[in-house]
Amino acid sequence: MDSVPPAESRPRPAIRRLPETTANRIAAGEVVERPAAAVKEIVENALDAGASRISVVLEGGGMDRILVEDDGCGMSADDLALAVERHATSKLPEEATLFRIATLGFRGEALPSIGAVARLTITSRPQDGAAHRIAVEGGRVSEVAPASGAPGTRVEVRDLFFATPARRKFLRHPRTEAEHAVEAVRRLALAWPGVSFRVENDGREALNLPGTDWETRIRQVLGPDFAAAAVPVEAVGMSLDLRGLAALPSYTRPTTMAQHLVVNRRPVRDPLLRVALRVAYRDVIEAGRHPAAALFLDVPPESVDVNVHPMKTELRFREGDGVRGTLINALRRALAVGAGAAVAMPALTPAVPPEPMPSMGFAESFVPLTPPPAPVPVQRALGLAPVAPPRPVLLTERAPEAHPLGRAIAQFLDTYVVAEAPDGALVLVDQHAAHERLTHEALSAQLVEGGVRSQPLLLPAVVDLGAREAQRLLDHAEDLARLGLEIEGFGAGAVLVRALPALLGNPEPGPLLKDLAEELAELGEAASLQKRLDAAVARLACHGSVRAGRRLTPAEMDALLRAMEATPRAATCSHGRPTVLRLDAAALERMFGRR
């Protein structure tokens, strides 16, 4: 093995200045990661220019062509020449304002970075001046020339990354890249409700949002289901103004895609704010689900540093603990009021018996148990105010059973099965989490055997999803068919469901398909087929499992325990939550201070 020569004998590399073209291409790697990043930067420039209407055209997912037109203030010939130079900007009047940013863009790198790796043409005309054009191709800048055009700015990007073909190879399918670009515009549209946005993708309209107020814009972007489940959030302080809408705990999503956070009209994915959102909902939603919200936070520009991330999606707050605490408290107040309003609402429809749970080897049907008369409350004996606690369903005495999880002795809160193990230990089983794992394993076994058995619907169901969600599901229709879910297109933004996996019984197809569409969007095209199938199986299992609040018969409880004993990985559900807890005599004695 050759030895490494000592440092003093090695030639010292000379330090040299990088060529301008190379420097620009390095900057482009930080600023322009994919077509969506270029679209975001150009649209942000249009917003900073005071545009009231912004139009975006995409071809080939933005890799072939991006066109952004706005009716903003426009640029003169001199400004146009400076706009494609690095570190030239109109957004920092003086150096002292570096830590008091009041615009979306400020570094002066976006346009020269795009021009370094693509063919860039900018045509601009001030409101009271003449139009001019400049072009940049692979870093080579043309002279500014007279042109024709309406007031505002027109930015065209062709052949993105033609000058850095290695980076272009890392891009995804054009459809996926287009989805990311449309989502970038959608998030900016949420932050700027007074501006009209339109996006066209390969000749088809992908987004059309006329200018409106912020509440209407939230409903446009997050949809009517969110709007119906949302409550207002508000907090006003000396240096902070928070407003927005947050969904009640009954409306959750399988991913964080429905979390929209806007700080000083800048869409962000800031870790501090997302942690605050998670903490506020931590005790009211089940593990594996995520809250949905659209929150607008306004703070003094000098109290937040927006230059800690190349894409400006993460921030550094001067008083981070105060911001986090205010957000958590405001959300908890809103959820408490929302929950109280929901409880006070009168029942508009009579109660109906619950639907049967899929067989899975359990008893063939569910017959609700009649709970025994409640004993005299302990509170009454102690002279305390009477409280009506949830009553456990007690089972009749039966002989002990020689099974690891023992025999079921009660159901508590219509959610937990209480069992006694052969050694006397107390066993608690979360019926939904446990059945979810059983359904997951059964679906996976059928998939390995060649495909999940489907059950045709007597009447096909039509599910309205929205254009992108419907197309995403249809793009994976073949994969979903292997899972027993048969769908086909049914007009713009709708899907026709012809069959569901037989193991799921008769779930409502709408929520199931919406969760599947979001799960597929989160994974992206880069995910392997197996990973997509695994995620879809987990989502199907969740929707096809017995819910908390469902009363079980003694036979069904015991059947659940026996099935868990015979199922791999039955100790956790599909999301990793525990399905069963065991308290032996020693643990109980420690809890009661006996040892």
VENKA-V401165 format. One record per pair of residues at least 4 apart in sequence whose ideal C-beta (glycine too) atoms are under 6 Angstrom apart, sorted by the first residue. I is the first residue (numbers start at 1). J is the second residue. D is the distance in whole Angstrom. If there is no record, write none. Layout:
i=I j=J d=D
i=I j=J d=D
//
This chain:
i=5 j=9 d=5
i=5 j=10 d=6
i=18 j=22 d=5
i=18 j=23 d=5
i=21 j=139 d=4
i=24 j=112 d=5
i=24 j=116 d=3
i=24 j=139 d=5
i=25 j=116 d=5
i=25 j=164 d=6
i=27 j=109 d=5
i=27 j=113 d=5
i=28 j=32 d=5
i=28 j=113 d=4
i=28 j=116 d=5
i=28 j=117 d=5
i=30 j=310 d=4
i=31 j=109 d=5
i=31 j=110 d=6
i=31 j=113 d=5
i=32 j=37 d=5
i=32 j=38 d=5
i=32 j=113 d=5
i=32 j=114 d=6
i=33 j=37 d=5
i=35 j=62 d=3
i=35 j=63 d=6
i=35 j=160 d=6
i=35 j=177 d=5
i=35 j=181 d=5
i=36 j=180 d=4
i=36 j=181 d=4
i=36 j=184 d=5
i=38 j=66 d=6
i=38 j=114 d=5
i=38 j=157 d=6
i=39 j=66 d=6
i=39 j=181 d=5
i=39 j=184 d=6
i=40 j=184 d=4
i=41 j=110 d=4
i=42 j=68 d=4
i=42 j=155 d=5
i=43 j=54 d=6
i=43 j=188 d=6
i=44 j=104 d=4
i=44 j=105 d=5
i=45 j=105 d=6
i=46 j=51 d=4
i=46 j=54 d=5
i=46 j=70 d=4
i=46 j=72 d=5
i=47 j=104 d=6
i=47 j=192 d=6
i=48 j=103 d=5
i=48 j=104 d=5
i=49 j=72 d=3
i=49 j=73 d=5
i=50 j=72 d=5
i=50 j=73 d=5
i=51 j=70 d=4
i=51 j=71 d=5
i=51 j=72 d=4
i=52 j=71 d=6
i=52 j=195 d=6
i=53 j=71 d=5
i=53 j=196 d=5
i=54 j=70 d=5
i=54 j=197 d=5
i=55 j=69 d=5
i=55 j=198 d=5
i=56 j=68 d=5
i=56 j=185 d=6
i=56 j=199 d=5
i=57 j=67 d=4
i=57 j=200 d=5
i=58 j=62 d=5
i=58 j=178 d=5
i=58 j=181 d=6
i=58 j=201 d=5
i=59 j=64 d=4
i=59 j=65 d=4
i=60 j=64 d=3
i=60 j=174 d=5
i=61 j=174 d=3
i=61 j=177 d=3
i=61 j=178 d=4
i=62 j=66 d=5
i=62 j=177 d=6
i=62 j=181 d=5
i=63 j=160 d=5
i=65 j=158 d=5
i=66 j=157 d=4
i=67 j=156 d=5
i=68 j=155 d=5
i=69 j=154 d=5
i=70 j=152 d=5
i=70 j=153 d=6
i=71 j=152 d=4
i=72 j=152 d=5
i=74 j=124 d=5
i=74 j=125 d=5
i=74 j=126 d=4
i=74 j=151 d=6
i=74 j=152 d=5
i=74 j=153 d=6
i=75 j=79 d=4
i=75 j=80 d=5
i=75 j=124 d=4
i=76 j=126 d=6
i=77 j=132 d=4
i=77 j=144 d=5
i=80 j=124 d=6
i=80 j=132 d=5
i=80 j=134 d=5
i=80 j=144 d=5
i=81 j=144 d=5
i=82 j=88 d=4
i=83 j=111 d=5
i=84 j=111 d=5
i=84 j=112 d=5
i=84 j=115 d=6
i=84 j=136 d=5
i=84 j=141 d=6
i=86 j=109 d=6
i=86 j=112 d=5
i=87 j=108 d=5
i=88 j=108 d=5
i=89 j=106 d=6
i=89 j=108 d=4
i=91 j=103 d=4
i=91 j=106 d=4
i=92 j=97 d=6
i=92 j=106 d=5
i=100 j=301 d=5
i=100 j=302 d=4
i=101 j=106 d=5
i=101 j=301 d=6
i=101 j=306 d=5
i=102 j=301 d=5
i=104 j=266 d=6
i=109 j=113 d=5
i=114 j=118 d=6
i=114 j=120 d=5
i=114 j=157 d=6
i=115 j=120 d=4
i=115 j=136 d=3
i=116 j=139 d=4
i=117 j=161 d=5
i=117 j=163 d=5
i=117 j=164 d=5
i=118 j=157 d=5
i=118 j=159 d=6
i=118 j=160 d=5
i=119 j=137 d=5
i=119 j=158 d=4
i=119 j=159 d=5
i=120 j=136 d=4
i=120 j=157 d=6
i=121 j=135 d=5
i=121 j=156 d=5
i=122 j=134 d=5
i=122 j=155 d=5
i=123 j=133 d=5
i=123 j=147 d=5
i=123 j=149 d=5
i=123 j=154 d=4
i=124 j=153 d=4
i=125 j=131 d=4
i=125 j=149 d=5
i=125 j=151 d=5
i=127 j=151 d=5
i=131 j=147 d=5
i=131 j=148 d=6
i=131 j=149 d=4
i=132 j=144 d=5
i=132 j=146 d=6
i=132 j=147 d=6
i=133 j=145 d=5
i=133 j=147 d=4
i=134 j=144 d=5
i=135 j=142 d=4
i=136 j=141 d=5
i=138 j=163 d=4
i=149 j=154 d=6
i=161 j=167 d=5
i=161 j=168 d=4
i=171 j=177 d=6
i=172 j=176 d=4
i=172 j=177 d=6
i=172 j=525 d=5
i=173 j=525 d=5
i=176 j=525 d=4
i=178 j=201 d=5
i=182 j=199 d=5
i=182 j=206 d=5
i=182 j=207 d=6
i=185 j=197 d=6
i=185 j=199 d=5
i=186 j=221 d=6
i=187 j=267 d=4
i=189 j=197 d=4
i=189 j=209 d=5
i=190 j=221 d=5
i=190 j=260 d=5
i=191 j=262 d=4
i=191 j=265 d=5
i=191 j=267 d=5
i=193 j=212 d=6
i=193 j=214 d=5
i=193 j=217 d=4
i=194 j=211 d=5
i=195 j=211 d=6
i=196 j=210 d=5
i=196 j=211 d=5
i=197 j=209 d=5
i=198 j=208 d=5
i=199 j=206 d=5
i=199 j=207 d=4
i=200 j=205 d=6
i=201 j=206 d=4
i=209 j=220 d=6
i=212 j=216 d=4
i=212 j=217 d=5
i=218 j=222 d=6
i=218 j=245 d=5
i=218 j=294 d=5
i=219 j=227 d=4
i=222 j=226 d=4
i=222 j=294 d=6
i=226 j=230 d=6
i=226 j=247 d=6
i=226 j=292 d=6
i=229 j=247 d=5
i=229 j=248 d=5
i=229 j=251 d=4
i=230 j=245 d=4
i=230 j=247 d=5
i=231 j=334 d=5
i=231 j=338 d=4
i=233 j=244 d=5
i=233 j=246 d=5
i=233 j=330 d=5
i=233 j=331 d=6
i=233 j=334 d=4
i=234 j=243 d=5
i=235 j=242 d=4
i=235 j=326 d=5
i=235 j=330 d=4
i=236 j=241 d=5
i=239 j=300 d=6
i=240 j=299 d=5
i=240 j=326 d=6
i=241 j=298 d=4
i=242 j=297 d=5
i=242 j=330 d=6
i=243 j=296 d=5
i=244 j=294 d=5
i=244 j=295 d=4
i=244 j=296 d=5
i=245 j=294 d=5
i=246 j=293 d=4
i=246 j=331 d=6
i=246 j=334 d=6
i=247 j=251 d=4
i=247 j=292 d=4
i=248 j=338 d=5
i=249 j=284 d=4
i=249 j=285 d=5
i=252 j=285 d=5
i=252 j=289 d=4
i=253 j=258 d=5
i=253 j=290 d=5
i=253 j=292 d=5
i=254 j=515 d=5
i=254 j=518 d=6
i=254 j=519 d=5
i=255 j=518 d=5
i=255 j=522 d=4
i=256 j=290 d=5
i=257 j=518 d=6
i=258 j=292 d=4
i=259 j=293 d=6
i=260 j=294 d=4
i=261 j=268 d=5
i=261 j=273 d=5
i=261 j=295 d=6
i=262 j=267 d=6
i=262 j=296 d=5
i=263 j=268 d=5
i=263 j=297 d=5
i=264 j=298 d=6
i=268 j=313 d=5
i=268 j=315 d=6
i=269 j=313 d=5
i=270 j=314 d=5
i=270 j=315 d=5
i=272 j=320 d=6
i=272 j=324 d=6
i=276 j=324 d=5
i=276 j=327 d=4
i=276 j=328 d=5
i=279 j=328 d=6
i=280 j=328 d=5
i=280 j=331 d=4
i=280 j=332 d=5
i=281 j=285 d=5
i=281 j=291 d=4
i=285 j=289 d=5
i=287 j=575 d=6
i=287 j=577 d=5
i=288 j=575 d=3
i=299 j=303 d=5
i=299 j=304 d=5
i=303 j=318 d=5
i=304 j=315 d=5
i=304 j=317 d=5
i=305 j=316 d=4
i=306 j=312 d=5
i=306 j=315 d=6
i=308 j=314 d=6
i=308 j=316 d=5
i=309 j=313 d=6
i=309 j=314 d=4
i=317 j=323 d=5
i=354 j=550 d=6
i=356 j=365 d=6
i=356 j=366 d=6
i=357 j=546 d=4
i=358 j=503 d=5
i=358 j=505 d=4
i=360 j=438 d=6
i=361 j=563 d=6
i=362 j=556 d=5
i=362 j=559 d=4
i=363 j=555 d=4
i=363 j=556 d=5
i=367 j=553 d=5
i=368 j=551 d=5
i=369 j=393 d=5
i=371 j=391 d=5
i=371 j=393 d=6
i=372 j=394 d=6
i=374 j=391 d=6
i=376 j=380 d=6
i=377 j=386 d=6
i=379 j=384 d=4
i=379 j=386 d=6
i=379 j=387 d=6
i=380 j=386 d=6
i=390 j=413 d=5
i=392 j=410 d=5
i=392 j=412 d=4
i=393 j=410 d=6
i=393 j=411 d=4
i=394 j=410 d=5
i=395 j=409 d=6
i=395 j=554 d=5
i=401 j=407 d=5
i=402 j=422 d=6
i=404 j=565 d=6
i=405 j=419 d=6
i=405 j=427 d=5
i=405 j=561 d=4
i=405 j=565 d=6
i=406 j=419 d=5
i=406 j=420 d=5
i=406 j=421 d=4
i=406 j=422 d=6
i=406 j=427 d=6
i=408 j=417 d=5
i=408 j=419 d=5
i=408 j=557 d=4
i=408 j=558 d=5
i=409 j=418 d=6
i=409 j=420 d=5
i=410 j=418 d=4
i=411 j=417 d=6
i=411 j=552 d=6
i=412 j=416 d=5
i=412 j=418 d=6
i=414 j=549 d=5
i=414 j=551 d=5
i=415 j=548 d=4
i=416 j=428 d=5
i=417 j=429 d=4
i=417 j=431 d=6
i=417 j=557 d=5
i=419 j=427 d=4
i=421 j=425 d=4
i=421 j=427 d=5
i=425 j=582 d=5
i=425 j=584 d=4
i=426 j=583 d=4
i=427 j=582 d=5
i=428 j=581 d=5
i=429 j=434 d=5
i=429 j=580 d=5
i=430 j=579 d=6
i=431 j=546 d=6
i=432 j=545 d=6
i=432 j=547 d=6
i=432 j=548 d=5
i=433 j=573 d=4
i=433 j=577 d=5
i=433 j=579 d=4
i=434 j=564 d=6
i=434 j=579 d=4
i=435 j=545 d=4
i=435 j=546 d=5
i=436 j=541 d=5
i=436 j=542 d=6
i=436 j=545 d=4
i=436 j=573 d=5
i=436 j=574 d=5
i=437 j=570 d=5
i=437 j=573 d=5
i=437 j=579 d=6
i=438 j=563 d=5
i=438 j=567 d=5
i=439 j=503 d=6
i=439 j=541 d=4
i=439 j=544 d=5
i=439 j=545 d=5
i=440 j=541 d=4
i=440 j=574 d=5
i=441 j=567 d=5
i=442 j=503 d=6
i=443 j=452 d=6
i=443 j=537 d=5
i=444 j=537 d=6
i=446 j=452 d=5
i=447 j=452 d=6
i=451 j=482 d=5
i=452 j=483 d=5
i=452 j=484 d=4
i=452 j=501 d=5
i=453 j=502 d=5
i=454 j=484 d=4
i=454 j=499 d=4
i=455 j=500 d=6
i=455 j=502 d=4
i=456 j=499 d=5
i=460 j=496 d=5
i=460 j=498 d=5
i=461 j=497 d=4
i=461 j=509 d=5
i=462 j=490 d=6
i=462 j=494 d=6
i=462 j=496 d=6
i=463 j=495 d=5
i=463 j=509 d=6
i=463 j=510 d=5
i=463 j=513 d=5
i=464 j=494 d=5
i=465 j=469 d=4
i=465 j=470 d=4
i=466 j=493 d=5
i=467 j=492 d=6
i=467 j=493 d=5
i=469 j=517 d=4
i=470 j=493 d=5
i=470 j=495 d=5
i=472 j=517 d=5
i=472 j=520 d=5
i=473 j=495 d=6
i=473 j=517 d=5
i=474 j=489 d=5
i=476 j=480 d=6
i=476 j=520 d=6
i=477 j=487 d=6
i=480 j=485 d=4
i=481 j=486 d=6
i=483 j=536 d=6
i=484 j=501 d=3
i=486 j=498 d=4
i=486 j=499 d=4
i=487 j=495 d=5
i=487 j=497 d=6
i=488 j=496 d=5
i=490 j=494 d=4
i=490 j=495 d=6
i=490 j=496 d=4
i=497 j=509 d=5
i=500 j=504 d=6
i=501 j=540 d=6
i=504 j=544 d=3
i=507 j=512 d=6
i=507 j=543 d=5
i=507 j=544 d=6
i=509 j=513 d=6
i=512 j=543 d=5
i=515 j=539 d=5
i=516 j=539 d=6
i=519 j=535 d=5
i=519 j=539 d=5
i=523 j=527 d=4
i=523 j=532 d=6
i=523 j=535 d=6
i=527 j=531 d=4
i=527 j=532 d=5
i=538 j=574 d=4
i=540 j=544 d=6
i=541 j=574 d=5
i=546 j=550 d=5
i=552 j=556 d=4
i=552 j=557 d=5
i=563 j=567 d=6
i=564 j=570 d=4
i=572 j=576 d=5
i=572 j=578 d=6
i=573 j=577 d=5
i=573 j=579 d=6
i=583 j=587 d=5
i=583 j=588 d=6
i=589 j=594 d=4
i=589 j=595 d=5
i=590 j=595 d=6
//
